[in-house]
Every structure is written in C-alpha cells, then in structure tokens.
Amino acid sequence: MPALKPTGFVGRITWLGVVPDRDRQLEAEPVTELRADFDGPAGEAHGGLTRPACSRVKAQYPRDTVIRNTRQFSLLGAEDLAEIAARMGLDALDPALVGATMVIAGLPDFSHLPPSSRLQGDSGATLVVDMENRPCVLPGKPINAVHPGFGAKFKAAAKGRRGVTAWVEREGVFTLGEAITLHIPDQPVWAHLKEARRA
C-alpha cells in the first residue's frame, strides 16, 4: 500500500529566489528557474546536505552540532504572504525581503502542511516538507530598508503564516508558473499529540 497519497490540491509557483551569501545579505535574488539538487537549491547559501544546529533544535543538540539539513528550501504560500503584509499594514510584501526560496499559490493553510508531505513539480522534482518555519527578527532589517518603520512588525505578523522548510527528495528544475501537486502521508494523526505537546 502506498505510504504517500496524491491529492487534488495543486498550487502554482509564483516566485523563485536564492540567497547567494547570507553573511552579506538575507534578501533573496529573484530567478525564473531553480535547479534543485540533493544538497539543495543551486547557488543558495542555505543549501548543503548538512548544517550547524541552531536555536530551533537546542532541545536536541548543542549549538553548531553538524546535523542533516532539512531547511534547504524556505517555502511560502502566496496567500500567507499576503496575510502577513496585511497584518503589518502593508499592501504587499516582497518575498525577497524575507529570504524566500519559493512562493506557491493555491494550497490552503500552506504553513501547516503535514510534515513529510511532498510537493512535486511537473518535471518530477520533489521537495519534502520538514515542518512549519517559525518567524524570526532577521527579515526586519531588509524590510525596514524598503518600508521604514515596518521591520519590527514582521515577527508577530508572520506567526502561523511563515511557511514551511523543505529538502530535496528528487532532483530537477522548478520554473515560474509551474504546477505543484501536494502529496500527503497516508497515516492518521498521532493519538497522543496533545499529551506530548503539554510535556
């Protein structure tokens, strides 16, 4: 029996970008197509098969421990991005300013896609959703440079809408306008989830 179930939910890529040097800038540079290799997006500073552990996994590992990189892609839902902008009091928010790799329109409640879901392009290139991407203060500086006084509003406005992180399961090329099909794990929600979250 297949472990992953194709769904009728199909989105479309509306934006692609790479952060070539995160020490120099957080902003992404827009591109029209993006090569996805096993070590992540070509030319992307957040790529690599491994990464140093950060505060997000401090309950599991000491900082800078070398771990598998499941954060190769930063994915945003177009609808979530519009909601973040509205919460901030902006008409729109350029995904480049928040270091996005890809924006996908048409998949509802994008930031809460089930972990281990697959996002598969027309070419067969496939990303595995790791988990919800929690907002941080780092995009505040580039946002402030374009929208003075608004940078500090991002973290609160992006709560529950920051998208997901993902890693490459099948290599290939993603292009602007390409359809993306959602596949979800064919298993029930764990019965003890609420109990575990209270621990």
Secondary structure, DSSP 8 states (H G I E B T S, - for coil): --SEEEEEEEEEEEEEEE-S-TTT-S--EEESEEEEETTEETT-TT-SSEEE--GGGTTTS-TT-EEE---SEEEEEHHHHHHHHHHHT-S---GGGGT-SEEEES-TTGGG--TT-EEEETTS-EEEEEEE----STTHHHHHHHSTT-GGGHHHHTTTTS-EEEEEEE-EEEETT-EEEEEEESS---TTHHHHHH-
